[in-house]
Amino acid sequence: MKSAALALCVLLVSVSGFAPISGCRESSVCSLCNGTGMRDCEKCKGGEAECVFCHGSGKMGSEKCGNCEGDGQAMCLKCKGSGEVPCDHKTLPSSESAGSS
């Protein structure tokens, strides 16, 4: 049964384009948009915008490395050359949560 779940996880990863993360977390529901792929955007005064953490997929996965801008440079210590870092945000970044009125 475990191998079937792992095979499904690998298939989901292949289809979604997310990099594998331990425990198959990439297929868990995004904690920010609750799996809808959208969230109320404070910056556009209540309109809908793509979730900043799951990028509209509704699932947690990985995001572009902020250190090398996703270029995957071999010398990048943050992503170790992959260009991606785990996306496991539980709250909005301070720049988003502050919100301008």
C-alpha positions in Angstrom: 0.0 0.0 0.0 2.9 2.4 0.8 4.4 1.8 -2.6 1.1 2.6 -4.3 0.8 5.9 -2.4 4.4 6.7 -3.3 3.7 6.0 -6.9 0.7 8.3 -6.9 2.8 10.9 -5.2 5.5 10.7 -7.8 2.8 10.9 -10.5 1.3 14.0 -8.9 4.7 15.6 -8.7 5.4 14.8 -12.3 2.1 16.3 -13.5 2.1 19.3 -11.3 5.8 20.2 -11.9 6.6 20.6 -8.3 9.9 19.3 -7.0 9.6 16.3 -4.6 9.6 17.3 -0.9 9.9 14.8 2.0 6.6 13.2 3.1 4.9 14.1 -0.2 4.0 17.5 1.2 3.6 18.9 -2.3 0.2 17.3 -2.5 -1.1 18.7 0.8 -3.6 21.5 0.8 -2.1 25.0 0.8 -2.5 26.5 4.3 -3.0 30.0 2.9 -5.7 29.5 0.3 -7.2 26.3 1.7 -6.7 24.5 -1.6 -8.8 27.0 -3.7 -5.7 28.4 -5.5 -7.0 31.9 -4.7 -7.2 34.2 -1.8 -8.6 37.6 -0.9 -5.9 40.1 -1.8 -5.5 43.0 0.6 -3.6 44.9 -2.0 -6.5 45.0 -4.5 -9.1 45.8 -1.8 -10.9 42.4 -1.6 -10.5 41.2 -5.1 -9.2 37.7 -5.8 -5.5 37.1 -6.7 -3.4 34.1 -7.2 -2.1 32.6 -4.0 1.4 33.9 -3.4 2.6 30.6 -2.0 1.0 27.8 -4.1 0.8 30.0 -7.3 -2.7 29.0 -8.1 -2.2 25.2 -7.7 -4.0 25.0 -4.4 -1.1 22.7 -3.2 2.1 23.3 -1.3 5.3 22.5 -3.2 8.4 24.5 -3.9 8.9 28.1 -4.9 11.6 29.9 -6.8 14.8 30.5 -4.8 15.0 34.1 -3.8 18.8 34.0 -3.5 19.6 33.1 -7.1 16.2 34.1 -8.5 15.5 30.5 -9.6 18.5 30.4 -12.0 19.8 27.3 -10.1 23.4 28.5 -9.9 25.7 25.7 -8.6 27.3 28.1 -6.0 23.9 29.1 -4.5 24.0 27.9 -0.9 20.2 28.4 -0.3 18.9 26.0 -3.0 22.1 24.1 -3.7 21.8 24.7 -7.4 18.2 23.4 -7.8 16.7 26.9 -8.2 13.8 25.9 -5.9 13.3 26.0 -2.1 10.5 24.3 -0.1 7.3 26.3 0.1 5.9 25.7 3.6 4.5 29.1 4.6 2.0 29.2 7.4 1.5 33.0 7.5 1.7 35.9 5.1 5.1 37.5 4.8 5.4 40.8 6.8 5.2 42.8 3.5 1.9 41.2 2.7 0.4 41.2 6.2 1.1 44.9 6.7 -1.1 45.8 3.8 -1.5 49.4 2.6 -4.9 51.1 2.9 
